[in-house]
Amino acid sequence: MINCIVVDDEQSALDIMISYIKDTPFLNLVKATTNPMEVVGILQASNDVDLVFADIQMPRMNGLNLVSLFDGKVKFIMTTGYQEYALQSFEFGVMDYLVKPFGYQRFLRAVSKMPFEMTLVDAPINEIEPDRMPTKEEYIFVKVDAKGKFYKVLYKEVIYIEAQKTYASITTNGERVTTNLTLLDLEKRLPIDRFMRVHRSFIIAKEKITGIEGDEVVLDKVLRIPIGDTYKEAFAGYIEGSVYFKEQDTAVVLGKRVKRSLRPD
């Protein structure tokens, strides 16, 4: 269950958000208010809030001020009637940006960016309408220049990501995209079930692994990425459950001894 707060200085907009939240089984409304200072007090006093829906333009304190104060403690989804704040909001690291007026389906897509397991706790499947089921995002938008240009990268097309000094390049099936984000930024945002870091300079897509040769992992049968000493144990642990031996029951993989039942003849 996701505990959330919604703050908007317009009561009509607040009422819409309250109805959307009540219609979503995995959301629990902790507080709805027109006063951003009330939200500050709640977040300072409690660690039980997971998500804040915040209008951007409000008196005394706007939504982005809230983000700067509590970034890392809770997730934020911004709501506003002004499209021009979108790029600035994403630079603050908000989870999504909803431009009024928006419907329930757009609201649900934003909420579904929360960790997937949180959306299912205490929310029986039969209580969620089929068209309102939470789904995992299959892409990420990355900033590609200083003028606020963003590029959509599909997870299924990513092969590996490489650090380039203060930025990173993403190699996909058809091209290489250079982003202003660092490798650490991307590591924090990419789903761990699909990507893993194997070197201080490389993140790889797990589904693109086609082999291991010495201290290198082979991607798409031809690309070889080095496995750094710091990451060898974690990588060996990841592949251990998939290693089979025909004539022995132990082997050394990247310096780590692993054991596996014999593969039947």
Secondary structure as UniProt FT lines:
FT   STRAND          2..7
FT   HELIX           11..22
FT   TURN            25..26
FT   STRAND          27..33
FT   HELIX           36..45
FT   STRAND          51..55
FT   HELIX           63..70
FT   TURN            72..73
FT   STRAND          74..80
FT   HELIX           83..85
FT   HELIX           86..91
FT   TURN            92..93
FT   STRAND          96..99
FT   HELIX           104..111
FT   TURN            112..113
FT   HELIX           116..120
FT   TURN            121..122
FT   HELIX           125..127
FT   HELIX           130..132
FT   STRAND          139..143
FT   TURN            146..147
FT   STRAND          150..154
FT   HELIX           155..157
FT   STRAND          158..164
FT   TURN            165..166
FT   STRAND          167..172
FT   STRAND          176..179
FT   HELIX           183..189
FT   TURN            192..194
FT   STRAND          195..199
FT   TURN            200..201
FT   STRAND          202..205
FT   HELIX           206..208
FT   STRAND          209..213
FT   TURN            214..215
FT   STRAND          216..219
FT   TURN            220..222
FT   STRAND          223..226
FT   HELIX           229..231
FT   HELIX           232..240
FT   TURN            241..242
FT   STRAND          250..253
FT   TURN            254..255
FT   STRAND          256..259
//
